[in-house]
């Protein structure tokens, strides 16, 4: 989904003098026998989880554990899909989509994005083991062993966009937001569900929130505008990723690159190209679709 995920891995990290056997895009990861993912997580805030090709979890950021109500000692060494299973009361699909994305990264050696996926989490704190509704965007990236050229891990970066989804479903479609934000809201509504019962549940939930807090509709509209307009909410594609939607994109190159930034048209199913100067360290953000 456009404009819902900040790409946090476009700034190169240093290995601080350590040998770098592993790379993540243009980033050298410290570590000789295995990557030091915790060093990466200390420099980058966000929801990160690293898995082996057999989907076993080898590292997780603190933000990931907070968002999923898990403890590191309970998840390291276990399958991603055992730790984060599908909600049995929801139509299956989240785990299947995540597995397909992981497999694509392992096969292609290139990043792959998930535009929007509902993947509920278990309430492990209240004692009733209930489920909490969560919507995410995710970018899965390969970690390459430079000695063999093989993909040895997949690093998943996720962003919780549940609030954006709920406000987009609640919003009166006639309220003006501006062309770009209105397109994002339409995409949310089409991607999530056409189920009238879900729409009714979301509106009931937000109506209860407004009654409890005294918030007015315009307050929630402004909150949605702020969320969609925040730089933290922008979805960027990376060089080497597949284009998910045909349109006109702005390319952001490294500082000082003579071609940065520039606007180009890309068709769905093609690859975002790299740059002779920046290699694959190029980000792409949609400017507009051809229908705009």
C-alpha positions in Angstrom: 0.0 0.0 0.0 1.4 3.3 -1.0 2.4 5.8 1.7 2.1 3.5 4.6 5.6 2.3 5.3 8.8 4.2 6.0 11.9 2.5 4.5 14.5 2.8 7.4 17.4 1.0 5.7 18.5 3.6 3.2 21.3 5.1 5.3 24.4 2.9 5.3 25.7 1.6 8.7 29.3 1.1 9.6 30.7 -2.1 11.0 33.0 -0.1 13.3 36.2 -1.8 12.1 34.9 -5.4 12.3 35.1 -7.8 9.4 31.9 -7.7 7.4 31.1 -11.1 5.9 27.4 -10.3 5.5 25.5 -7.5 3.7 22.0 -6.2 3.8 21.6 -4.2 0.6 24.4 -1.6 0.8 24.8 -2.2 4.5 27.8 -4.1 5.9 26.7 -6.1 8.9 29.3 -6.8 11.6 30.0 -10.4 12.4 32.3 -13.2 11.2 30.4 -16.4 11.8 26.9 -14.8 11.9 25.5 -11.3 11.5 25.2 -9.2 14.6 21.6 -8.2 14.2 21.4 -6.6 17.6 24.0 -4.1 16.6 21.8 -3.2 13.6 18.7 -3.0 15.9 20.5 -0.6 18.3 21.0 1.8 15.4 17.6 1.5 13.7 14.3 1.8 15.6 11.5 -0.3 14.3 9.8 -3.7 14.2 12.5 -6.1 12.9 12.7 -9.9 12.9 15.4 -12.0 11.3 14.8 -15.6 10.2 16.8 -18.4 8.7 15.7 -20.0 5.4 13.8 -22.6 7.4 11.8 -19.7 8.9 13.3 -20.1 12.4 13.7 -16.8 14.2 17.3 -15.8 15.1 16.9 -12.2 16.2 14.2 -9.7 17.0 14.2 -6.0 17.9 12.7 -4.7 21.1 10.1 -2.8 19.1 9.0 -6.1 17.5 8.6 -7.8 20.9 6.6 -4.8 22.3 4.3 -4.8 19.3 3.7 -8.6 19.4 3.7 -9.0 23.2 6.5 -11.6 23.1 9.7 -12.3 25.0 13.0 -12.9 23.3 13.8 -16.1 25.2 10.4 -17.5 24.1 10.8 -16.9 20.4 14.4 -17.3 19.4 14.9 -20.7 17.9 11.3 -21.2 17.1 9.4 -21.0 13.7 8.1 -17.6 12.8 4.7 -19.2 12.1 4.6 -20.9 15.5 5.3 -17.6 17.3 3.0 -15.5 15.1 0.2 -17.9 13.9 -2.9 -16.9 12.0 -6.0 -15.9 14.0 -8.2 -19.0 13.6 -11.4 -16.9 13.5 -10.1 -14.9 10.6 -10.0 -16.1 7.0 -6.5 -17.6 6.6 -4.0 -15.7 4.5 -1.5 -13.8 6.6 0.9 -16.6 7.2 0.5 -17.8 3.6 1.4 -14.3 2.3 4.3 -13.9 4.6 5.7 -17.3 3.7 5.4 -16.6 0.0 7.2 -13.3 0.5 10.0 -15.0 2.4 10.4 -17.6 -0.3 10.5 -15.0 -3.0 13.4 -13.1 -1.2 15.2 -16.4 -0.7 14.8 -17.4 -4.4 15.5 -14.0 -6.0 17.9 -12.5 -3.5 16.0 -9.2 -3.7 13.7 -7.3 -1.3 10.0 -7.9 -1.5 7.2 -5.7 0.0 3.8 -6.6 1.4 1.5 -3.7 0.8 -1.0 -4.5 3.6 -1.7 -7.6 5.5 -3.9 -8.4 8.5 -2.0 -10.4 11.0 -3.6 -10.4 14.5 -1.5 -11.0 17.6 -2.4 -13.0 20.6 -3.0 -11.2 23.9 -0.3 -12.9 26.0 -0.6 -10.4 28.9 -4.3 -10.5 30.1 -4.4 -14.3 30.5 -7.3 -15.0 28.2 -5.2 -15.6 25.1 -7.6 -13.5 23.0 -6.7 -12.0 19.7 -5.9 -8.3 19.0 -6.6 -7.0 15.5 -3.5 -5.7 13.7 -2.8 -4.5 10.2 0.8 -4.3 8.9 2.9 -3.3 6.0 6.2 -5.2 5.6 9.4 -5.2 3.7 11.5 -8.4 3.6 15.1 -8.1 2.6 17.9 -10.7 2.0 21.0 -10.9 4.1 23.8 -12.1 1.8 26.8 -14.2 2.8 29.6 -12.5 0.7 31.7 -15.7 0.8 29.1 -17.9 -0.9 26.8 -15.3 -2.5 23.8 -17.1 -0.9 20.9 -15.6 1.0 21.4 -16.9 4.6 18.8 -14.8 6.4 15.7 -12.8 5.7 15.2 -9.6 7.6 11.5 -8.5 8.0 10.8 -4.9 8.8 7.1 -4.4 9.6 5.0 -1.3 10.5 1.8 -1.4 12.5 -0.8 0.6 10.4 -3.9 -0.5 12.3 -4.8 3.0 13.3 -4.6 4.2 9.7 -6.8 1.3 8.6 -9.4 1.9 11.2 -9.7 5.6 10.6 -9.8 5.1 6.8 -12.7 2.6 7.2 -14.5 5.0 9.6 -14.0 8.1 7.5 -16.9 9.5 5.5 -15.7 9.2 1.9 -17.1 12.7 1.0 -14.7 14.4 3.4 -11.9 16.1 1.4 -8.4 15.1 2.2 -6.4 16.1 -0.8 -5.7 13.9 -3.9 -2.8 11.9 -2.5 -4.4 11.1 0.9 -7.8 10.3 -0.7 -6.1 7.8 -2.9 -4.4 6.2 0.1 -7.8 5.9 1.9 -9.4 4.4 -1.1 -6.6 1.8 -1.4 -7.0 0.9 2.3 -10.7 0.4 1.9 -10.3 -1.8 -1.1 -7.4 -3.8 0.3 -8.8 -4.5 3.7 -12.3 -5.9 3.1 -15.6 -5.2 1.5 -17.3 -7.0 4.4 -20.0 -4.7 5.7 -19.8 -6.3 9.1 -16.2 -5.3 9.5 -17.0 -1.8 8.5 -19.8 -1.7 11.1 -17.4 -3.1 13.8 -14.8 -0.4 13.1 -17.4 2.4 13.2 -18.9 1.0 16.4 -15.4 0.8 18.0 -14.5 4.4 17.0 -17.9 5.7 18.1 -17.3 4.2 21.5 -13.8 5.9 21.6 -15.4 9.2 20.7 -18.0 8.9 23.4 -15.3 8.0 26.0 -12.8 10.7 25.1 -15.1 13.4 23.8 -13.2 13.6 20.5 -15.1 15.3 17.6 -15.1 13.9 14.1 -12.8 16.6 12.8 -10.2 15.6 15.5 -10.1 12.1 14.0 -9.9 13.4 10.5 -7.0 15.6 11.4 -5.3 12.6 13.1 -5.7 10.6 9.9 -4.3 13.5 7.8 -1.3 13.7 10.2 -0.7 9.9 10.0 -0.9 9.8 6.2 1.2 13.0 5.8 4.0 12.0 8.2 7.3 11.1 6.6 7.2 8.0 8.8 4.2 6.8 6.9 5.5 6.9 3.4 6.1 3.7 1.5 9.3 3.7 -0.5 10.3 1.0 -2.9 13.9 0.0 -3.2 16.1 -0.6 -6.3 15.8 -4.2 -7.1 12.2 -4.5 -5.9 9.2 -5.2 -8.1 6.9 -2.3 -9.0 3.5 -3.0 -7.3 1.5 -0.4 -9.1 1.9 1.3 -12.5 2.5 5.1 -12.2 5.0 7.9 -12.1 7.6 7.7 -9.4 10.2 10.1 -7.9 13.6 8.5 -7.4 15.7 9.5 -4.4 19.5 8.9 -4.8 22.3 9.3 -2.4 23.3 12.8 -1.4 25.5 14.3 -4.1 24.4 11.9 -6.9 24.1 13.9 -10.1 20.8 12.3 -11.1 19.0 12.7 -7.8 16.1 13.1 -7.7 14.2 12.5 -10.9 10.8 11.4 -12.1 10.1 8.3 -14.1 7.2 6.1 -15.2 7.2 2.4 -14.2 4.8 -0.3 -15.1 3.6 -2.9 -12.7 5.7 -6.0 -12.7 9.0 -4.3 -13.7 12.0 -3.8 -11.4 13.0 -0.5 -9.9 16.5 0.1 -11.3 19.7 0.9 -9.5 22.2 3.6 -10.3 25.8 3.6 -11.6 26.7 5.9 -8.8 24.5 4.7 -6.0 24.2 1.0 -6.9 21.0 -0.3 -5.3 20.9 2.5 -2.7 18.0 4.2 -4.5 14.5 4.7 -3.1 11.3 5.2 -5.2 8.1 6.9 -4.1 4.9 7.1 -6.2 4.0 10.6 -7.4 0.7 9.7 -9.1 -1.0 7.0 -11.1 -2.0 7.4 -14.7 -5.6 7.8 -13.7 -5.0 10.9 -11.6 
